[in-house]
Amino acid sequence: MDTTKFKTEEEKKHAESVRKIVLQHCVACHQQLDLLQLRLINFEDLVNGVQDTIQLTNKQLSELNFEKAGVSIQPTKLKKV
């Protein structure tokens, strides 16, 4: 266990937000594959849907990183007691 890399609450929230965005992306792609498998959409629809999902994911990640950049996060310095 590495005891030199502690995360602040803000860093934990950011990591959780990234996980949620990635999971949302994976679920959307999986649903589109299911629709293709059930022949409810064709391959071109799948390609367009995945491209839209990628654009949405990139936008969400950019906004999240922009918000994080707006908050100055300084590494916490540990003091010997």
PDB file of N, CA, C and O in Angstrom:
ATOM      1  N   MET A   1       0.838  -1.177   0.000  1.00  0.00           N
ATOM      2  CA  MET A   1       0.000   0.000   0.000  1.00  0.00           C
ATOM      3  C   MET A   1       0.884   1.241   0.000  1.00  0.00           C
ATOM      4  O   MET A   1       1.779   1.378   0.834  1.00  0.00           O
ATOM      5  N   ASP A   2       0.626   2.140  -0.941  1.00  0.00           N
ATOM      6  CA  ASP A   2       1.406   3.366  -1.061  1.00  0.00           C
ATOM      7  C   ASP A   2       0.816   4.444  -0.159  1.00  0.00           C
ATOM      8  O   ASP A   2      -0.301   4.910  -0.382  1.00  0.00           O
ATOM      9  N   THR A   3       1.560   4.827   0.839  1.00  0.00           N
ATOM     10  CA  THR A   3       1.062   5.816   1.798  1.00  0.00           C
ATOM     11  C   THR A   3       1.563   7.221   1.500  1.00  0.00           C
ATOM     12  O   THR A   3       1.386   8.128   2.314  1.00  0.00           O
ATOM     13  N   THR A   4       2.189   7.411   0.333  1.00  0.00           N
ATOM     14  CA  THR A   4       2.689   8.737  -0.006  1.00  0.00           C
ATOM     15  C   THR A   4       1.762   9.483  -0.959  1.00  0.00           C
ATOM     16  O   THR A   4       1.963  10.672  -1.206  1.00  0.00           O
ATOM     17  N   LYS A   5       0.764   8.815  -1.490  1.00  0.00           N
ATOM     18  CA  LYS A   5      -0.147   9.446  -2.454  1.00  0.00           C
ATOM     19  C   LYS A   5      -1.556   9.486  -1.884  1.00  0.00           C
ATOM     20  O   LYS A   5      -2.360   8.583  -2.115  1.00  0.00           O
ATOM     21  N   PHE A   6      -1.837  10.529  -1.147  1.00  0.00           N
ATOM     22  CA  PHE A   6      -3.164  10.712  -0.589  1.00  0.00           C
ATOM     23  C   PHE A   6      -3.956  11.621  -1.520  1.00  0.00           C
ATOM     24  O   PHE A   6      -3.395  12.525  -2.140  1.00  0.00           O
ATOM     25  N   LYS A   7      -5.265  11.378  -1.616  1.00  0.00           N
ATOM     26  CA  LYS A   7      -6.121  12.204  -2.469  1.00  0.00           C
ATOM     27  C   LYS A   7      -7.007  13.083  -1.602  1.00  0.00           C
ATOM     28  O   LYS A   7      -7.510  12.666  -0.559  1.00  0.00           O
ATOM     29  N   THR A   8      -7.180  14.308  -2.067  1.00  0.00           N
ATOM     30  CA  THR A   8      -8.096  15.205  -1.376  1.00  0.00           C
ATOM     31  C   THR A   8      -9.521  14.829  -1.760  1.00  0.00           C
ATOM     32  O   THR A   8      -9.735  14.046  -2.685  1.00  0.00           O
ATOM     33  N   GLU A   9     -10.480  15.384  -1.056  1.00  0.00           N
ATOM     34  CA  GLU A   9     -11.882  15.121  -1.380  1.00  0.00           C
ATOM     35  C   GLU A   9     -12.207  15.589  -2.795  1.00  0.00           C
ATOM     36  O   GLU A   9     -12.969  14.939  -3.511  1.00  0.00           O
ATOM     37  N   GLU A  10     -11.629  16.713  -3.192  1.00  0.00           N
ATOM     38  CA  GLU A  10     -11.859  17.246  -4.536  1.00  0.00           C
ATOM     39  C   GLU A  10     -11.319  16.284  -5.596  1.00  0.00           C
ATOM     40  O   GLU A  10     -11.966  16.065  -6.620  1.00  0.00           O
ATOM     41  N   GLU A  11     -10.155  15.716  -5.360  1.00  0.00           N
ATOM     42  CA  GLU A  11      -9.577  14.754  -6.307  1.00  0.00           C
ATOM     43  C   GLU A  11     -10.409  13.481  -6.360  1.00  0.00           C
ATOM     44  O   GLU A  11     -10.569  12.895  -7.430  1.00  0.00           O
ATOM     45  N   LYS A  12     -10.936  13.049  -5.234  1.00  0.00           N
ATOM     46  CA  LYS A  12     -11.796  11.864  -5.206  1.00  0.00           C
ATOM     47  C   LYS A  12     -13.080  12.113  -5.988  1.00  0.00           C
ATOM     48  O   LYS A  12     -13.535  11.240  -6.726  1.00  0.00           O
ATOM     49  N   LYS A  13     -13.670  13.308  -5.830  1.00  0.00           N
ATOM     50  CA  LYS A  13     -14.886  13.653  -6.564  1.00  0.00           C
ATOM     51  C   LYS A  13     -14.622  13.688  -8.059  1.00  0.00           C
ATOM     52  O   LYS A  13     -15.439  13.217  -8.851  1.00  0.00           O
ATOM     53  N   HIS A  14     -13.471  14.250  -8.448  1.00  0.00           N
ATOM     54  CA  HIS A  14     -13.123  14.316  -9.865  1.00  0.00           C
ATOM     55  C   HIS A  14     -12.953  12.913 -10.448  1.00  0.00           C
ATOM     56  O   HIS A  14     -13.452  12.629 -11.537  1.00  0.00           O
ATOM     57  N   ALA A  15     -12.262  12.048  -9.737  1.00  0.00           N
ATOM     58  CA  ALA A  15     -12.051  10.672 -10.209  1.00  0.00           C
ATOM     59  C   ALA A  15     -13.388   9.942 -10.338  1.00  0.00           C
ATOM     60  O   ALA A  15     -13.593   9.189 -11.291  1.00  0.00           O
ATOM     61  N   GLU A  16     -14.290  10.157  -9.393  1.00  0.00           N
ATOM     62  CA  GLU A  16     -15.610   9.522  -9.451  1.00  0.00           C
ATOM     63  C   GLU A  16     -16.406  10.045 -10.638  1.00  0.00           C
ATOM     64  O   GLU A  16     -17.106   9.279 -11.300  1.00  0.00           O
ATOM     65  N   SER A  17     -16.308  11.330 -10.913  1.00  0.00           N
ATOM     66  CA  SER A  17     -17.010  11.908 -12.061  1.00  0.00           C
ATOM     67  C   SER A  17     -16.487  11.326 -13.370  1.00  0.00           C
ATOM     68  O   SER A  17     -17.263  11.042 -14.282  1.00  0.00           O
ATOM     69  N   VAL A  18     -15.171  11.150 -13.460  1.00  0.00           N
ATOM     70  CA  VAL A  18     -14.581  10.546 -14.670  1.00  0.00           C
ATOM     71  C   VAL A  18     -15.093   9.119 -14.830  1.00  0.00           C
ATOM     72  O   VAL A  18     -15.445   8.710 -15.936  1.00  0.00           O
ATOM     73  N   ARG A  19     -15.139   8.361 -13.745  1.00  0.00           N
ATOM     74  CA  ARG A  19     -15.646   6.976 -13.804  1.00  0.00           C
ATOM     75  C   ARG A  19     -17.089   6.942 -14.293  1.00  0.00           C
ATOM     76  O   ARG A  19     -17.456   6.084 -15.096  1.00  0.00           O
ATOM     77  N   LYS A  20     -17.907   7.874 -13.811  1.00  0.00           N
ATOM     78  CA  LYS A  20     -19.317   7.910 -14.221  1.00  0.00           C
ATOM     79  C   LYS A  20     -19.452   8.206 -15.709  1.00  0.00           C
ATOM     80  O   LYS A  20     -20.270   7.594 -16.396  1.00  0.00           O
ATOM     81  N   ILE A  21     -18.649   9.143 -16.208  1.00  0.00           N
ATOM     82  CA  ILE A  21     -18.704   9.488 -17.630  1.00  0.00           C
ATOM     83  C   ILE A  21     -18.276   8.303 -18.482  1.00  0.00           C
ATOM     84  O   ILE A  21     -18.908   8.005 -19.496  1.00  0.00           O
ATOM     85  N   VAL A  22     -17.217   7.630 -18.082  1.00  0.00           N
ATOM     86  CA  VAL A  22     -16.727   6.473 -18.844  1.00  0.00           C
ATOM     87  C   VAL A  22     -17.763   5.338 -18.822  1.00  0.00           C
ATOM     88  O   VAL A  22     -18.008   4.701 -19.847  1.00  0.00           O
ATOM     89  N   LEU A  23     -18.361   5.093 -17.671  1.00  0.00           N
ATOM     90  CA  LEU A  23     -19.387   4.051 -17.579  1.00  0.00           C
ATOM     91  C   LEU A  23     -20.575   4.394 -18.459  1.00  0.00           C
ATOM     92  O   LEU A  23     -21.111   3.524 -19.146  1.00  0.00           O
ATOM     93  N   GLN A  24     -20.995   5.658 -18.445  1.00  0.00           N
ATOM     94  CA  GLN A  24     -22.109   6.094 -19.280  1.00  0.00           C
ATOM     95  C   GLN A  24     -21.791   5.863 -20.760  1.00  0.00           C
ATOM     96  O   GLN A  24     -22.654   5.433 -21.526  1.00  0.00           O
ATOM     97  N   HIS A  25     -20.559   6.148 -21.153  1.00  0.00           N
ATOM     98  CA  HIS A  25     -20.117   5.936 -22.530  1.00  0.00           C
ATOM     99  C   HIS A  25     -20.194   4.451 -22.904  1.00  0.00           C
ATOM    100  O   HIS A  25     -20.704   4.095 -23.967  1.00  0.00           O
ATOM    101  N   CYS A  26     -19.687   3.602 -22.025  1.00  0.00           N
ATOM    102  CA  CYS A  26     -19.682   2.162 -22.296  1.00  0.00           C
ATOM    103  C   CYS A  26     -21.098   1.606 -22.396  1.00  0.00           C
ATOM    104  O   CYS A  26     -21.385   0.778 -23.260  1.00  0.00           O
ATOM    105  N   VAL A  27     -21.975   2.059 -21.518  1.00  0.00           N
ATOM    106  CA  VAL A  27     -23.366   1.583 -21.540  1.00  0.00           C
ATOM    107  C   VAL A  27     -24.047   2.002 -22.835  1.00  0.00           C
ATOM    108  O   VAL A  27     -24.764   1.209 -23.444  1.00  0.00           O
ATOM    109  N   ALA A  28     -23.825   3.255 -23.262  1.00  0.00           N
ATOM    110  CA  ALA A  28     -24.441   3.741 -24.498  1.00  0.00           C
ATOM    111  C   ALA A  28     -23.972   2.915 -25.700  1.00  0.00           C
ATOM    112  O   ALA A  28     -24.777   2.542 -26.553  1.00  0.00           O
ATOM    113  N   CYS A  29     -22.675   2.635 -25.762  1.00  0.00           N
ATOM    114  CA  CYS A  29     -22.151   1.824 -26.874  1.00  0.00           C
ATOM    115  C   CYS A  29     -22.702   0.403 -26.823  1.00  0.00           C
ATOM    116  O   CYS A  29     -23.039  -0.169 -27.859  1.00  0.00           O
ATOM    117  N   HIS A  30     -22.796  -0.161 -25.640  1.00  0.00           N
ATOM    118  CA  HIS A  30     -23.321  -1.518 -25.488  1.00  0.00           C
ATOM    119  C   HIS A  30     -24.781  -1.578 -25.928  1.00  0.00           C
ATOM    120  O   HIS A  30     -25.191  -2.533 -26.588  1.00  0.00           O
ATOM    121  N   GLN A  31     -25.557  -0.574 -25.570  1.00  0.00           N
ATOM    122  CA  GLN A  31     -26.964  -0.545 -25.976  1.00  0.00           C
ATOM    123  C   GLN A  31     -27.084  -0.468 -27.488  1.00  0.00           C
ATOM    124  O   GLN A  31     -27.958  -1.102 -28.079  1.00  0.00           O
ATOM    125  N   GLN A  32     -26.211   0.306 -28.114  1.00  0.00           N
ATOM    126  CA  GLN A  32     -26.246   0.414 -29.568  1.00  0.00           C
ATOM    127  C   GLN A  32     -25.872  -0.915 -30.224  1.00  0.00           C
ATOM    128  O   GLN A  32     -26.448  -1.286 -31.247  1.00  0.00           O
ATOM    129  N   LEU A  33     -24.923  -1.620 -29.647  1.00  0.00           N
ATOM    130  CA  LEU A  33     -24.570  -2.941 -30.175  1.00  0.00           C
ATOM    131  C   LEU A  33     -25.730  -3.923 -30.024  1.00  0.00           C
ATOM    132  O   LEU A  33     -25.978  -4.746 -30.906  1.00  0.00           O
ATOM    133  N   ASP A  34     -26.433  -3.826 -28.902  1.00  0.00           N
ATOM    134  CA  ASP A  34     -27.613  -4.678 -28.712  1.00  0.00           C
ATOM    135  C   ASP A  34     -28.663  -4.396 -29.783  1.00  0.00           C
ATOM    136  O   ASP A  34     -29.273  -5.321 -30.319  1.00  0.00           O
ATOM    137  N   LEU A  35     -28.872  -3.116 -30.093  1.00  0.00           N
ATOM    138  CA  LEU A  35     -29.847  -2.758 -31.132  1.00  0.00           C
ATOM    139  C   LEU A  35     -29.416  -3.306 -32.489  1.00  0.00           C
ATOM    140  O   LEU A  35     -30.250  -3.754 -33.276  1.00  0.00           O
ATOM    141  N   LEU A  36     -28.117  -3.268 -32.759  1.00  0.00           N
ATOM    142  CA  LEU A  36     -27.615  -3.826 -34.020  1.00  0.00           C
ATOM    143  C   LEU A  36     -27.830  -5.332 -34.051  1.00  0.00           C
ATOM    144  O   LEU A  36     -28.241  -5.886 -35.070  1.00  0.00           O
ATOM    145  N   GLN A  37     -27.552  -5.987 -32.936  1.00  0.00           N
ATOM    146  CA  GLN A  37     -27.713  -7.436 -32.863  1.00  0.00           C
ATOM    147  C   GLN A  37     -29.175  -7.836 -33.072  1.00  0.00           C
ATOM    148  O   GLN A  37     -29.460  -8.859 -33.695  1.00  0.00           O
ATOM    149  N   LEU A  38     -30.091  -7.033 -32.552  1.00  0.00           N
ATOM    150  CA  LEU A  38     -31.523  -7.317 -32.718  1.00  0.00           C
ATOM    151  C   LEU A  38     -32.051  -6.838 -34.068  1.00  0.00           C
ATOM    152  O   LEU A  38     -33.240  -6.960 -34.364  1.00  0.00           O
ATOM    153  N   ARG A  39     -31.157  -6.299 -34.870  1.00  0.00           N
ATOM    154  CA  ARG A  39     -31.476  -5.790 -36.206  1.00  0.00           C
ATOM    155  C   ARG A  39     -32.504  -4.661 -36.175  1.00  0.00           C
ATOM    156  O   ARG A  39     -33.314  -4.514 -37.090  1.00  0.00           O
ATOM    157  N   LEU A  40     -32.454  -3.871 -35.107  1.00  0.00           N
ATOM    158  CA  LEU A  40     -33.330  -2.705 -35.010  1.00  0.00           C
ATOM    159  C   LEU A  40     -32.673  -1.468 -35.621  1.00  0.00           C
ATOM    160  O   LEU A  40     -33.341  -0.480 -35.925  1.00  0.00           O
ATOM    161  N   ILE A  41     -31.341  -1.542 -35.796  1.00  0.00           N
ATOM    162  CA  ILE A  41     -30.603  -0.506 -36.508  1.00  0.00           C
ATOM    163  C   ILE A  41     -29.630  -1.195 -37.446  1.00  0.00           C
ATOM    164  O   ILE A  41     -29.302  -2.369 -37.270  1.00  0.00           O
ATOM    165  N   ASN A  42     -29.169  -0.446 -38.453  1.00  0.00           N
ATOM    166  CA  ASN A  42     -28.160  -1.025 -39.347  1.00  0.00           C
ATOM    167  C   ASN A  42     -26.776  -0.537 -38.934  1.00  0.00           C
ATOM    168  O   ASN A  42     -26.640   0.246 -37.994  1.00  0.00           O
ATOM    169  N   PHE A  43     -25.759  -1.002 -39.639  1.00  0.00           N
ATOM    170  CA  PHE A  43     -24.381  -0.695 -39.242  1.00  0.00           C
ATOM    171  C   PHE A  43     -24.083   0.796 -39.333  1.00  0.00           C
ATOM    172  O   PHE A  43     -23.362   1.340 -38.496  1.00  0.00           O
ATOM    173  N   GLU A  44     -24.637   1.459 -40.348  1.00  0.00           N
ATOM    174  CA  GLU A  44     -24.416   2.908 -40.485  1.00  0.00           C
ATOM    175  C   GLU A  44     -24.998   3.663 -39.295  1.00  0.00           C
ATOM    176  O   GLU A  44     -24.401   4.626 -38.814  1.00  0.00           O
ATOM    177  N   ASP A  45     -26.168   3.224 -38.819  1.00  0.00           N
ATOM    178  CA  ASP A  45     -26.756   3.836 -37.624  1.00  0.00           C
ATOM    179  C   ASP A  45     -25.854   3.620 -36.416  1.00  0.00           C
ATOM    180  O   ASP A  45     -25.701   4.510 -35.579  1.00  0.00           O
ATOM    181  N   LEU A  46     -25.263   2.444 -36.330  1.00  0.00           N
ATOM    182  CA  LEU A  46     -24.342   2.150 -35.230  1.00  0.00           C
ATOM    183  C   LEU A  46     -23.143   3.089 -35.274  1.00  0.00           C
ATOM    184  O   LEU A  46     -22.760   3.663 -34.255  1.00  0.00           O
ATOM    185  N   VAL A  47     -22.557   3.241 -36.445  1.00  0.00           N
ATOM    186  CA  VAL A  47     -21.391   4.108 -36.598  1.00  0.00           C
ATOM    187  C   VAL A  47     -21.746   5.543 -36.196  1.00  0.00           C
ATOM    188  O   VAL A  47     -20.998   6.191 -35.463  1.00  0.00           O
ATOM    189  N   ASN A  48     -22.880   6.029 -36.675  1.00  0.00           N
ATOM    190  CA  ASN A  48     -23.299   7.393 -36.333  1.00  0.00           C
ATOM    191  C   ASN A  48     -23.575   7.531 -34.837  1.00  0.00           C
ATOM    192  O   ASN A  48     -23.210   8.537 -34.228  1.00  0.00           O
ATOM    193  N   GLY A  49     -24.209   6.538 -34.252  1.00  0.00           N
ATOM    194  CA  GLY A  49     -24.491   6.574 -32.824  1.00  0.00           C
ATOM    195  C   GLY A  49     -23.234   6.557 -31.976  1.00  0.00           C
ATOM    196  O   GLY A  49     -23.141   7.271 -30.978  1.00  0.00           O
ATOM    197  N   VAL A  50     -22.272   5.745 -32.373  1.00  0.00           N
ATOM    198  CA  VAL A  50     -21.007   5.679 -31.623  1.00  0.00           C
ATOM    199  C   VAL A  50     -20.244   6.996 -31.763  1.00  0.00           C
ATOM    200  O   VAL A  50     -19.647   7.471 -30.796  1.00  0.00           O
ATOM    201  N   GLN A  51     -20.260   7.584 -32.950  1.00  0.00           N
ATOM    202  CA  GLN A  51     -19.597   8.880 -33.133  1.00  0.00           C
ATOM    203  C   GLN A  51     -20.245   9.938 -32.249  1.00  0.00           C
ATOM    204  O   GLN A  51     -19.548  10.745 -31.634  1.00  0.00           O
ATOM    205  N   ASP A  52     -21.566   9.940 -32.183  1.00  0.00           N
ATOM    206  CA  ASP A  52     -22.269  10.888 -31.314  1.00  0.00           C
ATOM    207  C   ASP A  52     -21.906  10.645 -29.849  1.00  0.00           C
ATOM    208  O   ASP A  52     -21.716  11.591 -29.085  1.00  0.00           O
ATOM    209  N   THR A  53     -21.813   9.383 -29.468  1.00  0.00           N
ATOM    210  CA  THR A  53     -21.461   9.037 -28.089  1.00  0.00           C
ATOM    211  C   THR A  53     -20.042   9.499 -27.769  1.00  0.00           C
ATOM    212  O   THR A  53     -19.787  10.011 -26.680  1.00  0.00           O
ATOM    213  N   ILE A  54     -19.127   9.322 -28.703  1.00  0.00           N
ATOM    214  CA  ILE A  54     -17.747   9.760 -28.504  1.00  0.00           C
ATOM    215  C   ILE A  54     -17.688  11.280 -28.352  1.00  0.00           C
ATOM    216  O   ILE A  54     -16.986  11.790 -27.479  1.00  0.00           O
ATOM    217  N   GLN A  55     -18.419  11.999 -29.195  1.00  0.00           N
ATOM    218  CA  GLN A  55     -18.435  13.459 -29.095  1.00  0.00           C
ATOM    219  C   GLN A  55     -18.997  13.913 -27.751  1.00  0.00           C
ATOM    220  O   GLN A  55     -18.459  14.826 -27.126  1.00  0.00           O
ATOM    221  N   LEU A  56     -20.076  13.277 -27.309  1.00  0.00           N
ATOM    222  CA  LEU A  56     -20.678  13.629 -26.023  1.00  0.00           C
ATOM    223  C   LEU A  56     -19.701  13.351 -24.877  1.00  0.00           C
ATOM    224  O   LEU A  56     -19.545  14.168 -23.970  1.00  0.00           O
ATOM    225  N   THR A  57     -19.058  12.206 -24.932  1.00  0.00           N
ATOM    226  CA  THR A  57     -18.100  11.840 -23.882  1.00  0.00           C
ATOM    227  C   THR A  57     -16.934  12.821 -23.847  1.00  0.00           C
ATOM    228  O   THR A  57     -16.525  13.262 -22.773  1.00  0.00           O
ATOM    229  N   ASN A  58     -16.401  13.162 -25.014  1.00  0.00           N
ATOM    230  CA  ASN A  58     -15.299  14.131 -25.068  1.00  0.00           C
ATOM    231  C   ASN A  58     -15.730  15.478 -24.509  1.00  0.00           C
ATOM    232  O   ASN A  58     -14.971  16.123 -23.786  1.00  0.00           O
ATOM    233  N   LYS A  59     -16.949  15.906 -24.842  1.00  0.00           N
ATOM    234  CA  LYS A  59     -17.461  17.180 -24.334  1.00  0.00           C
ATOM    235  C   LYS A  59     -17.577  17.137 -22.810  1.00  0.00           C
ATOM    236  O   LYS A  59     -17.168  18.074 -22.125  1.00  0.00           O
ATOM    237  N   GLN A  60     -18.133  16.050 -22.286  1.00  0.00           N
ATOM    238  CA  GLN A  60     -18.298  15.927 -20.833  1.00  0.00           C
ATOM    239  C   GLN A  60     -16.946  15.911 -20.125  1.00  0.00           C
ATOM    240  O   GLN A  60     -16.783  16.556 -19.089  1.00  0.00           O
ATOM    241  N   LEU A  61     -15.979  15.182 -20.673  1.00  0.00           N
ATOM    242  CA  LEU A  61     -14.649  15.130 -20.062  1.00  0.00           C
ATOM    243  C   LEU A  61     -13.952  16.487 -20.143  1.00  0.00           C
ATOM    244  O   LEU A  61     -13.267  16.888 -19.203  1.00  0.00           O
ATOM    245  N   SER A  62     -14.121  17.189 -21.253  1.00  0.00           N
ATOM    246  CA  SER A  62     -13.523  18.519 -21.386  1.00  0.00           C
ATOM    247  C   SER A  62     -14.113  19.483 -20.366  1.00  0.00           C
ATOM    248  O   SER A  62     -13.389  20.250 -19.731  1.00  0.00           O
ATOM    249  N   GLU A  63     -15.439  19.436 -20.214  1.00  0.00           N
ATOM    250  CA  GLU A  63     -16.097  20.313 -19.245  1.00  0.00           C
ATOM    251  C   GLU A  63     -15.632  19.978 -17.827  1.00  0.00           C
ATOM    252  O   GLU A  63     -15.401  20.872 -17.013  1.00  0.00           O
ATOM    253  N   LEU A  64     -15.499  18.704 -17.548  1.00  0.00           N
ATOM    254  CA  LEU A  64     -15.062  18.283 -16.220  1.00  0.00           C
ATOM    255  C   LEU A  64     -13.640  18.754 -15.951  1.00  0.00           C
ATOM    256  O   LEU A  64     -13.347  19.231 -14.855  1.00  0.00           O
ATOM    257  N   ASN A  65     -12.757  18.630 -16.929  1.00  0.00           N
ATOM    258  CA  ASN A  65     -11.373  19.069 -16.757  1.00  0.00           C
ATOM    259  C   ASN A  65     -11.288  20.590 -16.690  1.00  0.00           C
ATOM    260  O   ASN A  65     -10.430  21.136 -15.997  1.00  0.00           O
ATOM    261  N   PHE A  66     -12.173  21.270 -17.408  1.00  0.00           N
ATOM    262  CA  PHE A  66     -12.207  22.728 -17.353  1.00  0.00           C
ATOM    263  C   PHE A  66     -12.633  23.188 -15.968  1.00  0.00           C
ATOM    264  O   PHE A  66     -12.069  24.135 -15.420  1.00  0.00           O
ATOM    265  N   GLU A  67     -13.630  22.514 -15.404  1.00  0.00           N
ATOM    266  CA  GLU A  67     -14.076  22.843 -14.051  1.00  0.00           C
ATOM    267  C   GLU A  67     -12.957  22.592 -13.045  1.00  0.00           C
ATOM    268  O   GLU A  67     -12.750  23.383 -12.126  1.00  0.00           O
ATOM    269  N   LYS A  68     -12.243  21.492 -13.225  1.00  0.00           N
ATOM    270  CA  LYS A  68     -11.146  21.175 -12.302  1.00  0.00           C
ATOM    271  C   LYS A  68     -10.035  22.210 -12.425  1.00  0.00           C
ATOM    272  O   LYS A  68      -9.431  22.597 -11.425  1.00  0.00           O
ATOM    273  N   ALA A  69      -9.765  22.660 -13.646  1.00  0.00           N
ATOM    274  CA  ALA A  69      -8.716  23.648 -13.858  1.00  0.00           C
ATOM    275  C   ALA A  69      -9.085  24.983 -13.213  1.00  0.00           C
ATOM    276  O   ALA A  69      -8.211  25.744 -12.796  1.00  0.00           O
ATOM    277  N   GLY A  70     -10.375  25.257 -13.136  1.00  0.00           N
ATOM    278  CA  GLY A  70     -10.832  26.489 -12.508  1.00  0.00           C
ATOM    279  C   GLY A  70     -10.604  26.505 -11.016  1.00  0.00           C
ATOM    280  O   GLY A  70     -10.501  27.570 -10.408  1.00  0.00           O
ATOM    281  N   VAL A  71     -10.525  25.334 -10.427  1.00  0.00           N
ATOM    282  CA  VAL A  71     -10.283  25.222  -8.991  1.00  0.00           C
ATOM    283  C   VAL A  71      -8.814  24.897  -8.807  1.00  0.00           C
ATOM    284  O   VAL A  71      -8.332  23.874  -9.294  1.00  0.00           O
ATOM    285  N   SER A  72      -8.119  25.745  -8.123  1.00  0.00           N
ATOM    286  CA  SER A  72      -6.699  25.523  -7.892  1.00  0.00           C
ATOM    287  C   SER A  72      -6.522  24.472  -6.813  1.00  0.00           C
ATOM    288  O   SER A  72      -6.846  24.690  -5.646  1.00  0.00           O
ATOM    289  N   ILE A  73      -6.006  23.340  -7.225  1.00  0.00           N
ATOM    290  CA  ILE A  73      -5.789  22.252  -6.278  1.00  0.00           C
ATOM    291  C   ILE A  73      -4.297  22.144  -6.012  1.00  0.00           C
ATOM    292  O   ILE A  73      -3.525  21.778  -6.899  1.00  0.00           O
ATOM    293  N   GLN A  74      -3.901  22.458  -4.806  1.00  0.00           N
ATOM    294  CA  GLN A  74      -2.511  22.355  -4.410  1.00  0.00           C
ATOM    295  C   GLN A  74      -2.308  21.034  -3.680  1.00  0.00           C
ATOM    296  O   GLN A  74      -3.155  20.631  -2.882  1.00  0.00           O
ATOM    297  N   PRO A  75      -1.209  20.368  -3.941  1.00  0.00           N
ATOM    298  CA  PRO A  75      -0.959  19.131  -3.207  1.00  0.00           C
ATOM    299  C   PRO A  75      -0.827  19.417  -1.718  1.00  0.00           C
ATOM    300  O   PRO A  75      -0.220  20.409  -1.314  1.00  0.00           O
ATOM    301  N   THR A  76      -1.390  18.554  -0.925  1.00  0.00           N
ATOM    302  CA  THR A  76      -1.343  18.717   0.519  1.00  0.00           C
ATOM    303  C   THR A  76       0.025  18.293   1.017  1.00  0.00           C
ATOM    304  O   THR A  76       0.510  17.205   0.706  1.00  0.00           O
ATOM    305  N   LYS A  77       0.633  19.169   1.793  1.00  0.00           N
ATOM    306  CA  LYS A  77       1.946  18.853   2.351  1.00  0.00           C
ATOM    307  C   LYS A  77       1.738  18.255   3.737  1.00  0.00           C
ATOM    308  O   LYS A  77       1.012  18.801   4.567  1.00  0.00           O
ATOM    309  N   LEU A  78       2.379  17.143   3.962  1.00  0.00           N
ATOM    310  CA  LEU A  78       2.280  16.480   5.260  1.00  0.00           C
ATOM    311  C   LEU A  78       3.352  16.996   6.193  1.00  0.00           C
ATOM    312  O   LEU A  78       4.484  17.253   5.783  1.00  0.00           O
ATOM    313  N   LYS A  79       2.984  17.143   7.447  1.00  0.00           N
ATOM    314  CA  LYS A  79       3.931  17.612   8.448  1.00  0.00           C
ATOM    315  C   LYS A  79       4.272  16.476   9.386  1.00  0.00           C
ATOM    316  O   LYS A  79       3.423  15.644   9.707  1.00  0.00           O
ATOM    317  N   LYS A  80       5.510  16.445   9.820  1.00  0.00           N
ATOM    318  CA  LYS A  80       5.899  15.467  10.822  1.00  0.00           C
ATOM    319  C   LYS A  80       5.399  15.947  12.167  1.00  0.00           C
ATOM    320  O   LYS A  80       5.507  17.128  12.497  1.00  0.00           O
ATOM    321  N   VAL A  81       4.858  15.036  12.933  1.00  0.00           N
ATOM    322  CA  VAL A  81       4.318  15.403  14.236  1.00  0.00           C
ATOM    323  C   VAL A  81       5.217  14.898  15.336  1.00  0.00           C
ATOM    324  O   VAL A  81       4.929  15.109  16.514  1.00  0.00           O
TER     325      VAL A  81
END
